[in-house]
Amino acid sequence: MSDRLKVSVVTTTYNDCSHLRRTMEGVLRQDYGNLEYIVVDGASSDGTREVLREMEEPFGGRLRWISEPDQGIYDALNKGIRMARGDIIGCCFDYFTVPSAIRRMAEAIEREGTDGVHADLVYKDGDRVVRTWRQGQGKIRFGWMPGHPTLYLRREVYRKYGLYKTGYRCAADYEFMVRILKDGDVRLSYIPETLIEMDYGGTSTASLGAYWVSLKEGHRGLLENHVRGAWFTDACRIARLVWQFVRK
């Protein structure tokens, strides 16, 4: 299957240039040719812009970036999505496990005629696996959701449902997934393999307090999207979360 569909990969960053360089190198190693890479930097002061300038040549015109103040990660993501020109848009904060990850996701969408795709991922602390996320397919009401770092969607999904709500501190990605998936109209392909490795300790996983804020905001997202039995969904989601740590 050819690289017919253009894929836009969006990375947001702020004062984290060593992590950014590793993420960019992982995107550069992808073997999918019809790809553009967008980096949205929140006006970092740690050498991030120098890294971005350095990486322009290896990307050969496929890299576009901006560096300016923003209102947080979800505002930055929205900027990147608005800049994207691809048929498929995904967010990348960490590391692809294989050079064919983007190719396999794009081909699954095209082959199966779906609106998007997701895959398995693991959270790692150094070389140690902390959490394993193998969700398969399911329903939001029963606590299921795809791993956001593996979620790649056709741009039409964003046009129809909108972008991330910037009023959320750390669960706008969950609210967005509830919004697009709760009625079953958005169909996702699923690749049952680990295509993404994520550093443990992000916005929603840095501490027990961060988990609590994420769960509270998740409940708010369910209510705002009129999901019946929100407390039941919360309980199912927590059970799935615990199981991800147990099965690691």
Buried (B, 14 or more C-beta within 10 A) or exposed (E): EEBEBBBBBBBBBBBBBEBBBEBBEBBBEBEBEBBBBBBBBBEBEBBBBEBBEEBEEEBEEBBBBBBEEBEBBBBBBBBBBEBBEBBBBBBBBBBBBBEBBBBBBBBBBBEEEBBBBBBBBBBBEEEEBBBBBBBEEBEBBEBBBBBBBBBBBBBEBBEEBEBBBBEBBBBBBBBBBBBBBBEEEBBBBBBEEBBBBBBBEBBBBBEEEBBEBBBBBBBBBBEEBEBEEBEBBBEBBBEBBEEBEEEB
